Amino acid sequence: MTRTLAALLGTAIAASTLTAAQAQEVNIYSSRHYDNDEQLYTGFTEATGITVNRIEGEADELIARMQAEGANSPADIFLTVDAGRIWLADQAELLQPVDSEVLNARIPAHLRHPEGHWFGISQRARIIFYNRETVENPPQTYEDLADPQYEGMVCLRSGSNIYNLSLLSSIIDADGEEAAREWAAGVRGNMARDPQGGDTDQLLGLVSGECDIAVTNTYYFLRALDGGVDGLSGSTDMIGWVFPNQSGRGAHVNVAAAGVAVNAPNREEAVAFLEYLSSPEAQAYFANQNNEYAAVPGIGLAPNPASLGLFRSDDLNLSVLGENQPLAQTIFNEVGWE
Ligand code: FE2
């Protein structure tokens, strides 16, 4: 009898332990699509014992899904790239404020939402690349890209692309709406071809000779340096780069960013996950595995990003990229930068 009771009791304890263990989970809706990110999730589980469940998709799909799920959404974390994109989720009231001493201390103020709706977790710069053989005086600023001396030389992707919307949003902030409109028209007039393809395609255009000057995020070029980007990796020597606006506001940077979902069923675990993303271990991952820059100061550069050199980055609060996004889209449409 006693033995049976003890056995039953044992079972009950085991069951309740199991229930507690099962409750330790976090549900992540992610539009980051980098294979290496798996390390982040296993690293978090190893550090905290919290299980990670992941749903991956395009940012727009995940936002629509969270809206459809409403109060019953299992989403704890929304993770995406580009401050302009996470702004869309915030506009849709899908994120909630987080006041974490850890996050506020580690992540610079301009890389996070003023009220903690989202936090930048890694940085990338959007910079100028050029053909060293054909361009003697490469543009030194974003504004220079509109200079008539570069007529027929410039390649950039579509004006509906979030990276370009965020870049133009930063130019609206720096130079004002009218100057930003003139700039967009000038760059459009300097284009070597109609906007097409992704960032890698702009770099490929330098190699093919179709383009002399391109604007892309740093990690696309760094990936080519790593090898394995068809048509590009063997030709990186002919490509030079400029971190723009170094004697002014600095190069435009953007972030991968994450926030806690407004209806998060596992809020504590979600905050723990964000704090883990800001840890030295996770930040070193962003620098070393994905050719990005850490968001947290003091994390060393990986060899690839280090080979591009140090640079001054624009410290505009990235919330502005979202706030100016509708105007940026209007301007791109107006100047025919489709
Ligand atoms: Fe990208």
Boltz pocket constraint, residues with backbone or C-beta under 6 A from the ligand:
constraints:
  - pocket:
      binder: B
      contacts: [[A, 217]]
      max_distance: 6.0
